[in-house]
C-alpha cells in the first residue's frame, strides 16, 4: 500500500486531500489503459479525465500548483501515459491561462472539458535548453504575422487541436525578441514533418511551419514577451515534472516492498537480508526528500511568490534524478522480472528517463540553482 501520510503535511488543505482521494478512486477504476495505440489512448485519456472533472485543474484564472502536483503524482503512480495526457493539457495551455486574451481563453473551456488536446511548441532542432536561440520566425505582415520554421520533440504533436508556438519576432536580440502565438492545428501551413518514437511511447512529433499566416489576435500577451511567458509557464509546471517522477518512484518502492516481502531466498523473505533493507531505506529516504522539495515549491508558488525558479529547479532536479535511482534499485530487487518487457518496474525504467531531460535537463537545473544561489 502506497504511503499517503504525506497528505497530512501542512503544505496541504482539506480540498487537496479530497482531490487526492477522489482521483485515487478514479485511477483504481480506470487505469492503466492499453498503450497499444498511443494516439488513441491519449485521446481517450484526455476525454475521460475531462469528463471526470480533473482537467478543470489544468488551466484557468488561477493555477493551484499543489493540485497539479498531486494529480501528476497520482496519475504517474498508476499509468505514465495518463500523467502525460493530463500534463500536456496544462502545459499546452499554460501561456493562455497566465497571459491569454478573453478570445484565446475560450480554448480553455474545450481543453478543460477534454474536448480538445493542446501542445507546447518551444524546442527546436538546434534550440532546446537555450530558448533564447529560437530561430522560428513570425514576421509582422499587414494585420498579422507570417510564421516559418521548425519545432521538434513536441508532445502531442500530430494529435493536438491547438499549439502554443514560440517564435522570433525581432523586437530585440536574443531572448527579448521572442513572442508566443496560439495556433489551431487546422491553420494552413502546419506540417507534421515526422512522428518521433522514444523508449516510452508517447505522441511526439517534429513540426514545420510553411508561410503560415496568423491574425494579430493569435499573439499571446505582447510582442517581445515570449521568453518571459515561456519561463513563467515553466516556473509553474517544472515542479509538476518532479511530482510525476515522485509518482514513478513511489510505485517502484511499493512494488519493491511487495516483492521483497513475498520472495523467498535461502528459506526466508528477501527483505530479511540487511543489504536489501538498506536498499529499501535509501529508496524511502529519496522518495520523502523529493516529496518535500516538490511540495515546498508548489506551496511557495501557491502562496503568491512571483517566481519560484530556485525551488522548482531543486524539486525537478532532485525528484527526477532520485526517481531514476529508486527505479533502478527496484529493477535490481526484482531480478529477471525487472527487465521483462511489460513488467511494471521495466515500464517505469523506460518512463523515468525522459523526465531528466524535458522542461530543462538536469544539468540546466544545476545552472539555474547556482545562479539563484549566487545572486541571493
KOLTI-42663 format. One record per residue (C-alpha): residue in one letter; x, y, z; residue number from 1. Coordinates in nm, 4 decimals. Layout:
N
{pt 'a' {X Y Z} NUM},
...
This chain:
376
{pt 'x' {0.0000 0.0000 0.0000} 1},
{pt 'x' {0.1385 0.3375 -0.1011} 2},
{pt 'x' {0.2345 0.5675 0.1855} 3},
{pt 'x' {-0.0158 0.8540 0.1893} 4},
{pt 'x' {0.0837 1.0089 0.5212} 5},
{pt 'x' {0.2444 1.2977 0.3315} 6},
{pt 'x' {-0.1067 1.4321 0.2742} 7},
{pt 'x' {-0.1100 1.5295 0.6426} 8},
{pt 'x' {0.1805 1.7679 0.5888} 9},
{pt 'x' {0.0998 2.1374 0.6411} 10},
{pt 'x' {0.1522 2.2073 0.2701} 11},
{pt 'x' {-0.1989 2.0781 0.2028} 12},
{pt 'x' {-0.5536 2.1862 0.2761} 13},
{pt 'x' {-0.8602 1.9652 0.3115} 14},
{pt 'x' {-0.9524 2.0322 -0.0517} 15},
{pt 'x' {-0.6211 1.8818 -0.1628} 16},
{pt 'x' {-0.6793 1.5716 0.0453} 17},
{pt 'x' {-1.0312 1.5385 -0.1004} 18},
{pt 'x' {-0.8921 1.5757 -0.4521} 19},
{pt 'x' {-0.6278 1.3095 -0.3895} 20},
{pt 'x' {-0.8875 1.0661 -0.2543} 21},
{pt 'x' {-1.1256 1.1221 -0.5468} 22},
{pt 'x' {-0.8501 1.0793 -0.8031} 23},
{pt 'x' {-0.7190 0.7677 -0.6315} 24},
{pt 'x' {-1.0652 0.6123 -0.6597} 25},
{pt 'x' {-1.0905 0.7113 -1.0275} 26},
{pt 'x' {-0.7462 0.5701 -1.1049} 27},
{pt 'x' {-0.8260 0.2389 -0.9396} 28},
{pt 'x' {-1.1316 0.2060 -1.1638} 29},
{pt 'x' {-0.9846 0.3345 -1.4926} 30},
{pt 'x' {-0.6085 0.2769 -1.5046} 31},
{pt 'x' {-0.3896 0.1527 -1.6543} 32},
{pt 'x' {-0.5094 0.1744 -2.0136} 33},
{pt 'x' {-0.3909 -0.0230 -2.3148} 34},
{pt 'x' {-0.0904 0.1542 -2.4702} 35},
{pt 'x' {-0.1082 -0.0397 -2.7985} 36},
{pt 'x' {-0.2474 0.2592 -2.9871} 37},
{pt 'x' {-0.0711 0.5508 -2.8172} 38},
{pt 'x' {-0.2552 0.8243 -3.0062} 39},
{pt 'x' {-0.5920 0.6643 -2.9377} 40},
{pt 'x' {-0.5023 0.6018 -2.5740} 41},
{pt 'x' {-0.4076 0.9675 -2.5227} 42},
{pt 'x' {-0.7274 1.0908 -2.6853} 43},
{pt 'x' {-0.9283 0.8546 -2.4670} 44},
{pt 'x' {-0.7447 0.9595 -2.1506} 45},
{pt 'x' {-0.7954 1.3308 -2.2197} 46},
{pt 'x' {-1.1641 1.2704 -2.2804} 47},
{pt 'x' {-1.2028 1.0565 -1.9670} 48},
{pt 'x' {-1.0079 1.2962 -1.7434} 49},
{pt 'x' {-1.2159 1.5820 -1.8759} 50},
{pt 'x' {-1.5439 1.4006 -1.8195} 51},
{pt 'x' {-1.4380 1.3182 -1.4629} 52},
{pt 'x' {-1.3613 1.6847 -1.3965} 53},
{pt 'x' {-0.9892 1.6501 -1.3271} 54},
{pt 'x' {-0.8834 1.8647 -1.6224} 55},
{pt 'x' {-1.0553 2.1601 -1.4555} 56},
{pt 'x' {-0.7293 2.1874 -1.2604} 57},
{pt 'x' {-0.5162 2.2096 -1.5771} 58},
{pt 'x' {-0.5879 2.5720 -1.6584} 59},
{pt 'x' {-0.7923 2.8771 -1.5684} 60},
{pt 'x' {-0.7771 3.2025 -1.3796} 61},
{pt 'x' {-0.5583 3.0662 -1.1002} 62},
{pt 'x' {-0.3408 2.7574 -1.1308} 63},
{pt 'x' {-0.3120 2.5738 -0.7986} 64},
{pt 'x' {0.0291 2.4117 -0.8259} 65},
{pt 'x' {-0.0260 2.1798 -0.5300} 66},
{pt 'x' {-0.3301 2.0343 -0.7060} 67},
{pt 'x' {-0.1347 1.9977 -1.0298} 68},
{pt 'x' {0.1426 1.8136 -0.8442} 69},
{pt 'x' {-0.0936 1.5847 -0.6558} 70},
{pt 'x' {-0.2715 1.4920 -0.9773} 71},
{pt 'x' {0.0500 1.4265 -1.1677} 72},
{pt 'x' {0.1994 1.2217 -0.8848} 73},
{pt 'x' {-0.1121 1.0075 -0.8511} 74},
{pt 'x' {-0.1605 0.9520 -1.2241} 75},
{pt 'x' {0.2082 0.8696 -1.2753} 76},
{pt 'x' {0.1936 0.6113 -0.9992} 77},
{pt 'x' {-0.0892 0.4346 -1.1830} 78},
{pt 'x' {-0.0074 0.4932 -1.5516} 79},
{pt 'x' {0.2649 0.7069 -1.7075} 80},
{pt 'x' {0.0566 0.7777 -2.0180} 81},
{pt 'x' {-0.2281 0.9120 -1.8044} 82},
{pt 'x' {0.0144 1.1536 -1.6400} 83},
{pt 'x' {0.1375 1.2595 -1.9844} 84},
{pt 'x' {-0.2169 1.3209 -2.1096} 85},
{pt 'x' {-0.3035 1.5389 -1.8103} 86},
{pt 'x' {0.0258 1.7273 -1.8014} 87},
{pt 'x' {0.0189 1.8332 -2.1648} 88},
{pt 'x' {-0.3282 1.9848 -2.1264} 89},
{pt 'x' {-0.1872 2.2140 -1.8592} 90},
{pt 'x' {0.1481 2.2889 -2.0212} 91},
{pt 'x' {-0.0027 2.3399 -2.3648} 92},
{pt 'x' {-0.2493 2.5966 -2.2322} 93},
{pt 'x' {-0.0239 2.7426 -1.9627} 94},
{pt 'x' {0.0544 3.0578 -2.1606} 95},
{pt 'x' {-0.3145 3.1157 -2.2256} 96},
{pt 'x' {-0.4040 3.0539 -1.8609} 97},
{pt 'x' {-0.1489 3.3113 -1.7463} 98},
{pt 'x' {-0.1450 3.5674 -2.0293} 99},
{pt 'x' {-0.4207 3.4897 -2.2802} 100},
{pt 'x' {-0.6911 3.7239 -2.4066} 101},
{pt 'x' {-1.0600 3.6565 -2.3473} 102},
{pt 'x' {-1.0918 3.5226 -2.7010} 103},
{pt 'x' {-0.7923 3.2912 -2.6578} 104},
{pt 'x' {-0.9225 3.1722 -2.3234} 105},
{pt 'x' {-1.2228 3.0193 -2.4966} 106},
{pt 'x' {-0.9895 2.7328 -2.5803} 107},
{pt 'x' {-0.9532 2.6650 -2.2081} 108},
{pt 'x' {-1.3152 2.5588 -2.1884} 109},
{pt 'x' {-1.2511 2.2924 -2.4512} 110},
{pt 'x' {-0.9194 2.1674 -2.3128} 111},
{pt 'x' {-1.0505 2.1534 -1.9561} 112},
{pt 'x' {-1.3532 1.9545 -2.0737} 113},
{pt 'x' {-1.1312 1.7076 -2.2575} 114},
{pt 'x' {-1.2808 1.8124 -2.5918} 115},
{pt 'x' {-0.9551 1.9470 -2.7380} 116},
{pt 'x' {-0.5911 1.8475 -2.6994} 117},
{pt 'x' {-0.3191 2.1097 -2.6522} 118},
{pt 'x' {0.0559 2.1214 -2.7118} 119},
{pt 'x' {0.3518 2.3423 -2.6163} 120},
{pt 'x' {0.5846 2.4076 -2.9122} 121},
{pt 'x' {0.9086 2.5548 -2.7799} 122},
{pt 'x' {1.2029 2.3230 -2.8620} 123},
{pt 'x' {1.3770 2.3296 -3.1994} 124},
{pt 'x' {1.6384 2.1046 -3.3643} 125},
{pt 'x' {1.9149 2.3493 -3.2655} 126},
{pt 'x' {1.7492 2.5105 -2.9651} 127},
{pt 'x' {1.6324 2.3057 -2.6695} 128},
{pt 'x' {1.7666 2.4189 -2.3358} 129},
{pt 'x' {1.8810 2.7551 -2.4784} 130},
{pt 'x' {1.5418 2.9107 -2.5507} 131},
{pt 'x' {1.6976 3.2444 -2.6465} 132},
{pt 'x' {1.8370 3.0812 -2.9617} 133},
{pt 'x' {1.4964 3.0040 -3.1146} 134},
{pt 'x' {1.5125 3.0558 -3.4930} 135},
{pt 'x' {1.1486 3.0054 -3.5952} 136},
{pt 'x' {1.0299 3.3455 -3.7187} 137},
{pt 'x' {0.6991 3.5299 -3.7079} 138},
{pt 'x' {0.7292 3.8319 -3.9349} 139},
{pt 'x' {0.4751 4.1103 -3.8986} 140},
{pt 'x' {0.2786 4.1424 -4.2220} 141},
{pt 'x' {-0.0223 4.3695 -4.2554} 142},
{pt 'x' {-0.2707 4.2861 -3.9818} 143},
{pt 'x' {-0.0967 3.9653 -3.8766} 144},
{pt 'x' {0.2188 3.7541 -3.8888} 145},
{pt 'x' {0.3793 3.5012 -4.1240} 146},
{pt 'x' {0.5263 3.2048 -3.9376} 147},
{pt 'x' {0.8153 2.9945 -4.0719} 148},
{pt 'x' {1.0387 2.7412 -3.9007} 149},
{pt 'x' {1.0548 2.4075 -3.7307} 150},
{pt 'x' {0.9850 2.2642 -3.3857} 151},
{pt 'x' {1.0777 1.9211 -3.2542} 152},
{pt 'x' {1.0145 1.6875 -2.9611} 153},
{pt 'x' {0.6674 1.8386 -2.9369} 154},
{pt 'x' {0.4453 1.6372 -2.7034} 155},
{pt 'x' {0.1014 1.5730 -2.8548} 156},
{pt 'x' {0.2495 1.6704 -3.1898} 157},
{pt 'x' {0.0269 1.5240 -3.4576} 158},
{pt 'x' {-0.2794 1.4793 -3.2361} 159},
{pt 'x' {-0.3150 1.8255 -3.0796} 160},
{pt 'x' {-0.6009 2.0552 -3.1739} 161},
{pt 'x' {-0.4144 2.3700 -3.0715} 162},
{pt 'x' {-0.0484 2.4631 -3.0241} 163},
{pt 'x' {0.1243 2.7360 -2.8240} 164},
{pt 'x' {0.4141 2.8292 -3.0530} 165},
{pt 'x' {0.7151 3.0441 -2.9653} 166},
{pt 'x' {0.8824 3.2367 -3.2466} 167},
{pt 'x' {1.1249 3.5216 -3.3093} 168},
{pt 'x' {0.9514 3.8500 -3.3836} 169},
{pt 'x' {1.2708 4.0545 -3.3590} 170},
{pt 'x' {1.1901 4.3362 -3.1170} 171},
{pt 'x' {1.5414 4.2916 -2.9758} 172},
{pt 'x' {1.8291 4.0415 -2.9966} 173},
{pt 'x' {1.8158 3.7084 -2.8150} 174},
{pt 'x' {1.5521 3.6379 -2.5533} 175},
{pt 'x' {1.3911 3.9817 -2.5785} 176},
{pt 'x' {1.2871 3.9264 -2.9391} 177},
{pt 'x' {1.0558 3.6269 -2.8882} 178},
{pt 'x' {0.6771 3.6113 -2.8876} 179},
{pt 'x' {0.4122 3.3456 -2.8205} 180},
{pt 'x' {0.1245 3.2557 -3.0510} 181},
{pt 'x' {-0.1877 3.0420 -3.0236} 182},
{pt 'x' {-0.2109 2.8248 -3.3356} 183},
{pt 'x' {-0.5099 2.5980 -3.4095} 184},
{pt 'x' {-0.3940 2.2735 -3.5710} 185},
{pt 'x' {-0.6080 2.3289 -3.8804} 186},
{pt 'x' {-0.4284 2.6540 -3.9695} 187},
{pt 'x' {-0.2929 2.6247 -4.3278} 188},
{pt 'x' {0.0846 2.5936 -4.3333} 189},
{pt 'x' {0.1270 2.3474 -4.0444} 190},
{pt 'x' {0.3019 2.0258 -4.1455} 191},
{pt 'x' {0.3611 1.7229 -3.9250} 192},
{pt 'x' {0.7085 1.6597 -4.0646} 193},
{pt 'x' {0.7876 1.3498 -3.8589} 194},
{pt 'x' {0.6425 1.1371 -3.5830} 195},
{pt 'x' {0.9096 1.0551 -3.3243} 196},
{pt 'x' {0.9414 0.7231 -3.1412} 197},
{pt 'x' {1.1058 0.7088 -2.7981} 198},
{pt 'x' {1.1720 0.4423 -2.5342} 199},
{pt 'x' {0.8441 0.5110 -2.3508} 200},
{pt 'x' {0.5875 0.5537 -2.6309} 201},
{pt 'x' {0.4211 0.8959 -2.6264} 202},
{pt 'x' {0.2798 1.1026 -2.9139} 203},
{pt 'x' {0.5719 1.3220 -3.0210} 204},
{pt 'x' {0.6405 1.4992 -3.3489} 205},
{pt 'x' {0.8565 1.7372 -3.5451} 206},
{pt 'x' {0.6513 2.0260 -3.6784} 207},
{pt 'x' {0.7182 2.2528 -3.9742} 208},
{pt 'x' {0.5577 2.5916 -4.0371} 209},
{pt 'x' {0.5466 2.6942 -4.4009} 210},
{pt 'x' {0.4433 3.0560 -4.4652} 211},
{pt 'x' {0.1657 3.0197 -4.2077} 212},
{pt 'x' {-0.0445 3.3331 -4.1854} 213},
{pt 'x' {-0.1646 3.4198 -3.8364} 214},
{pt 'x' {-0.4020 3.7004 -3.7384} 215},
{pt 'x' {-0.2849 3.9636 -3.4926} 216},
{pt 'x' {-0.5225 3.8037 -3.2388} 217},
{pt 'x' {-0.3034 3.4900 -3.2323} 218},
{pt 'x' {-0.0375 3.6794 -3.0343} 219},
{pt 'x' {-0.0387 3.5811 -2.6658} 220},
{pt 'x' {0.0398 3.8736 -2.4391} 221},
{pt 'x' {0.2553 4.1362 -2.6073} 222},
{pt 'x' {0.5154 4.1181 -2.8830} 223},
{pt 'x' {0.8607 4.0518 -2.7412} 224},
{pt 'x' {0.7314 3.8916 -2.4194} 225},
{pt 'x' {0.7626 3.5318 -2.5390} 226},
{pt 'x' {1.0664 3.4444 -2.3297} 227},
{pt 'x' {0.9035 3.5803 -2.0132} 228},
{pt 'x' {0.5857 3.3884 -2.0944} 229},
{pt 'x' {0.7754 3.0639 -2.1551} 230},
{pt 'x' {0.9738 3.0983 -1.8320} 231},
{pt 'x' {0.6599 3.1827 -1.6331} 232},
{pt 'x' {0.4860 2.8710 -1.7651} 233},
{pt 'x' {0.7881 2.6512 -1.6931} 234},
{pt 'x' {0.8159 2.8074 -1.3467} 235},
{pt 'x' {0.4688 2.6691 -1.2718} 236},
{pt 'x' {0.4944 2.3337 -1.4449} 237},
{pt 'x' {0.8568 2.2405 -1.3695} 238},
{pt 'x' {0.7592 2.1391 -1.0156} 239},
{pt 'x' {0.4946 1.9099 -1.1606} 240},
{pt 'x' {0.7596 1.7192 -1.3558} 241},
{pt 'x' {0.9178 1.6453 -1.0197} 242},
{pt 'x' {0.5764 1.5314 -0.8964} 243},
{pt 'x' {0.5430 1.2869 -1.1850} 244},
{pt 'x' {0.8891 1.1487 -1.1077} 245},
{pt 'x' {0.7815 1.1189 -0.7459} 246},
{pt 'x' {0.4812 0.9138 -0.8538} 247},
{pt 'x' {0.7030 0.6782 -1.0519} 248},
{pt 'x' {0.9384 0.6437 -0.7553} 249},
{pt 'x' {0.6559 0.5730 -0.5102} 250},
{pt 'x' {0.5265 0.2969 -0.7382} 251},
{pt 'x' {0.8749 0.1480 -0.7661} 252},
{pt 'x' {0.9149 0.1492 -0.3876} 253},
{pt 'x' {0.5702 -0.0011 -0.3371} 254},
{pt 'x' {0.6403 -0.2793 -0.5887} 255},
{pt 'x' {0.9763 -0.3467 -0.4236} 256},
{pt 'x' {0.8252 -0.3730 -0.0776} 257},
{pt 'x' {0.5729 -0.6249 -0.2072} 258},
{pt 'x' {0.8367 -0.8198 -0.3978} 259},
{pt 'x' {1.0921 -0.8420 -0.1198} 260},
{pt 'x' {0.8254 -0.9305 0.1340} 261},
{pt 'x' {0.6908 -1.2228 -0.0665} 262},
{pt 'x' {1.0003 -1.3534 -0.2431} 263},
{pt 'x' {1.1788 -1.6333 -0.0561} 264},
{pt 'x' {1.5556 -1.6558 -0.0576} 265},
{pt 'x' {1.7512 -1.9136 0.1440} 266},
{pt 'x' {1.4369 -2.0070 0.3318} 267},
{pt 'x' {1.3384 -1.6549 0.4410} 268},
{pt 'x' {1.1786 -1.3462 0.2870} 269},
{pt 'x' {1.4155 -1.1442 0.0701} 270},
{pt 'x' {1.3657 -0.8418 0.2924} 271},
{pt 'x' {1.5245 -1.0253 0.5846} 272},
{pt 'x' {1.8606 -0.9516 0.4258} 273},
{pt 'x' {2.0192 -0.6381 0.5697} 274},
{pt 'x' {2.1531 -0.5341 0.2302} 275},
{pt 'x' {1.8001 -0.5433 0.0895} 276},
{pt 'x' {1.6771 -0.3429 0.3865} 277},
{pt 'x' {1.9490 -0.0892 0.3106} 278},
{pt 'x' {1.8224 -0.0531 -0.0463} 279},
{pt 'x' {1.4665 -0.0078 0.0738} 280},
{pt 'x' {1.5755 0.2535 0.3275} 281},
{pt 'x' {1.7641 0.4502 0.0606} 282},
{pt 'x' {1.4602 0.4358 -0.1673} 283},
{pt 'x' {1.2229 0.5563 0.1048} 284},
{pt 'x' {1.4602 0.8384 0.2018} 285},
{pt 'x' {1.4840 0.9552 -0.1581} 286},
{pt 'x' {1.1075 0.9488 -0.2032} 287},
{pt 'x' {1.0400 1.1566 0.1086} 288},
{pt 'x' {1.3128 1.4093 0.0292} 289},
{pt 'x' {1.1729 1.4529 -0.3220} 290},
{pt 'x' {0.8207 1.4969 -0.1884} 291},
{pt 'x' {0.9361 1.7690 0.0495} 292},
{pt 'x' {1.1093 1.9599 -0.2300} 293},
{pt 'x' {0.8218 1.9202 -0.4766} 294},
{pt 'x' {0.5505 2.0333 -0.2378} 295},
{pt 'x' {0.7645 2.3124 -0.0932} 296},
{pt 'x' {0.7971 2.4552 -0.4448} 297},
{pt 'x' {0.4258 2.4113 -0.5141} 298},
{pt 'x' {0.3224 2.5656 -0.1808} 299},
{pt 'x' {0.5600 2.8590 -0.2278} 300},
{pt 'x' {0.4088 2.9378 -0.5682} 301},
{pt 'x' {0.0537 2.8997 -0.4385} 302},
{pt 'x' {0.1299 3.1394 -0.1527} 303},
{pt 'x' {0.1911 3.4156 -0.4049} 304},
{pt 'x' {0.5617 3.4082 -0.4826} 305},
{pt 'x' {0.6082 3.5777 -0.8215} 306},
{pt 'x' {0.8849 3.3340 -0.9219} 307},
{pt 'x' {0.9999 3.0014 -0.7786} 308},
{pt 'x' {1.2888 2.9340 -1.0147} 309},
{pt 'x' {1.5179 2.8066 -0.7407} 310},
{pt 'x' {1.2563 2.5945 -0.5634} 311},
{pt 'x' {1.1175 2.4480 -0.8861} 312},
{pt 'x' {1.4639 2.3670 -1.0217} 313},
{pt 'x' {1.5597 2.1937 -0.6982} 314},
{pt 'x' {1.2352 1.9960 -0.6980} 315},
{pt 'x' {1.2702 1.8805 -1.0569} 316},
{pt 'x' {1.6397 1.8008 -1.0317} 317},
{pt 'x' {1.6204 1.6022 -0.7096} 318},
{pt 'x' {1.2942 1.4224 -0.7843} 319},
{pt 'x' {1.3885 1.3100 -1.1342} 320},
{pt 'x' {1.7448 1.2048 -1.0522} 321},
{pt 'x' {1.6307 1.0275 -0.7348} 322},
{pt 'x' {1.3448 0.8516 -0.9135} 323},
{pt 'x' {1.5953 0.7129 -1.1647} 324},
{pt 'x' {1.7985 0.5694 -0.8743} 325},
{pt 'x' {1.4925 0.4330 -0.6944} 326},
{pt 'x' {1.3595 0.2654 -1.0069} 327},
{pt 'x' {1.6997 0.1199 -1.0917} 328},
{pt 'x' {1.7129 -0.0318 -0.7420} 329},
{pt 'x' {1.3622 -0.1704 -0.7946} 330},
{pt 'x' {1.4719 -0.3388 -1.1164} 331},
{pt 'x' {1.7653 -0.4945 -0.9315} 332},
{pt 'x' {1.5455 -0.6197 -0.6478} 333},
{pt 'x' {1.3079 -0.7796 -0.8983} 334},
{pt 'x' {1.5863 -0.9746 -1.0658} 335},
{pt 'x' {1.4956 -1.1153 -1.4073} 336},
{pt 'x' {1.1376 -0.9927 -1.3805} 337},
{pt 'x' {1.2702 -0.6384 -1.3560} 338},
{pt 'x' {1.3827 -0.6431 -1.7179} 339},
{pt 'x' {1.0920 -0.8445 -1.8569} 340},
{pt 'x' {0.9005 -0.6397 -2.1128} 341},
{pt 'x' {0.5608 -0.5422 -1.9764} 342},
{pt 'x' {0.6515 -0.5710 -1.6086} 343},
{pt 'x' {0.5648 -0.2574 -1.4133} 344},
{pt 'x' {0.9214 -0.1820 -1.2997} 345},
{pt 'x' {1.0505 -0.2321 -1.6544} 346},
{pt 'x' {0.7967 0.0205 -1.7809} 347},
{pt 'x' {0.8903 0.2615 -1.5002} 348},
{pt 'x' {1.2552 0.2281 -1.6038} 349},
{pt 'x' {1.1641 0.3438 -1.9539} 350},
{pt 'x' {0.9218 0.6145 -1.8383} 351},
{pt 'x' {1.1544 0.7942 -1.5982} 352},
{pt 'x' {1.4457 0.8579 -1.8327} 353},
{pt 'x' {1.2892 1.1386 -2.0354} 354},
{pt 'x' {1.1933 1.3381 -1.7256} 355},
{pt 'x' {1.5613 1.4087 -1.6592} 356},
{pt 'x' {1.5719 1.5860 -1.9978} 357},
{pt 'x' {1.2458 1.7616 -2.0796} 358},
{pt 'x' {1.1433 2.1004 -1.9389} 359},
{pt 'x' {1.5070 2.1666 -1.8591} 360},
{pt 'x' {1.7670 1.8912 -1.8409} 361},
{pt 'x' {1.9278 1.8098 -1.5064} 362},
{pt 'x' {2.2484 1.9976 -1.5877} 363},
{pt 'x' {2.0431 2.3043 -1.6811} 364},
{pt 'x' {1.8660 2.2851 -1.3453} 365},
{pt 'x' {2.2052 2.2929 -1.1734} 366},
{pt 'x' {2.2905 2.6102 -1.3628} 367},
{pt 'x' {1.9578 2.7662 -1.2605} 368},
{pt 'x' {2.0131 2.6742 -0.8957} 369},
{pt 'x' {2.3724 2.8008 -0.8954} 370},
{pt 'x' {2.2735 3.1346 -1.0475} 371},
{pt 'x' {1.9904 3.1743 -0.7973} 372},
{pt 'x' {2.2223 3.0949 -0.5065} 373},
{pt 'x' {2.4978 3.3262 -0.6294} 374},
{pt 'x' {2.2518 3.6052 -0.6831} 375},
{pt 'x' {2.0795 3.5641 -0.3441} 376},
